[in-house]
Amino acid sequence: MSKNIIEEFNSYREKMNERILATDNKILKRIFSVDSMAYQEGALSVQTKELLGLMGSLVLRCDDCVKYHVQKAWQEGVTKEQIIETFALANVVGGTIVIPHTRRALEFLESLEESSSCT
């Protein structure tokens, strides 16, 4: 089941991103491009940027963005403890309204952890 959550998220995201980019809207294409460039290695490491993206996404309560940044951070080698500490900081900054999003984020993280231990 946990792998299904990950596959569903990735499949839907990929399909819809392709459809959005197929509209050939210059502004949307540029936003996607800037987003990709922002998370590349720079003065801050990719890991740090993903954790910052995760924190911002939790505070803004965007579950899709949270899943994306949890997965990217995990793929970049960020530890479970570092991700959970980021959850904690986001709850301090965003308040208790962030708790439901933290629940879903932890569920997704545990699915990634379970999926990687099965391979």
N, C-alpha and C positions, 0 to 999 in steps of 0.2 A: 504494500500500500504506500509506503513512504516514497518509493521510487516513482510511483504514479503521480504524486503531488509535484514532484520535481519535473517529470516529463510533461505533465499537463501545463505547468507554468511556462516552461521553455518553448513548447510547441505553440501555444497560443501567442506568446510574446513575439516569436519569430514570424509567425503567419501575419499577425496584425502590423508589425513593423514593416514587412514587405508591402502590405497593402497601403499603408500610410505613405511610404516612399514612392510607390507607384503612382500616386496622385500627381507627382512631379511638381510639387509646390516648393518653390525656392526657399521660402522661410523655414518650412518644416525640415527640409534637407540640411539647411545651415544649423538649425537647432540640434539635430541629430549629430552633425559633424562636430560642433562645439562640445557637446556632451562627451563624445568619444575622446576628443583631444584633451579635455579637462582631466580625465582619469589616467592619462599616460604619466610615466615616470617624469619627475621634474624636481624642483626643490624639495617637494614632499614625495615620499615613496608611494608606489601604487597601493600598498597595504594601508598606509595612513589615509590616503584619499578615499579608499573604499570604506574605511571605518567612519570617516567624516560624512561620506554620502549616506551611510547607514544611519548615523545619528540624526542628520537632517531629515531623512525620510521618515524615521520614527516620530520625530517631533512634528513634522507636517502631516503625519498619519496617512502615508501613502503605502498601502500594503504591497502593491506591485513593486514599487521602488525598494521597499524593505527587503523583499525576497531577492530582488536582483542584486542588491549590495551584499546581502548575507552570502549569496552564492559566489559572487565575484571575490569577496574577502576570503571565503573558504578555499576557492581555487588558487588564490594568491598565497596560501599558506598561513593565513591568520589563524590563530588558535581559537578553540572554543572559549577559553577563558577570556581572551581579548575581545571576542565578539560579545560575550555576556557582560563584560565591563562596559562596553559601548552601550549595551541595552540600559545598564544602570545609569550612565551619564545622561542618556536621552530622557529617562524618566525624571531625573532631577531637573533638567532643563525644561521639558515639556509638561511635567506634572502627571498626575495620576490618570489623566485621559489617555496617556500613551500605553497604559497597562494592557488593554486588549490587543493592541498591535504588537506588543512585546510577546504576548502569549503565542500569537500566530508566527512571529519571527522565530521563537524558540522551537516551535513545532517544525518549521521549515529547516532550521539548523540541525535538529536531531534527525530529520529525514536525510539530509546531506551526509551527516555523520554515519548513519546506518547504511546508506547506499555505498559510501566509500569503503566501509568495512566488509561489505559483501563482495567487492570486486577483487 
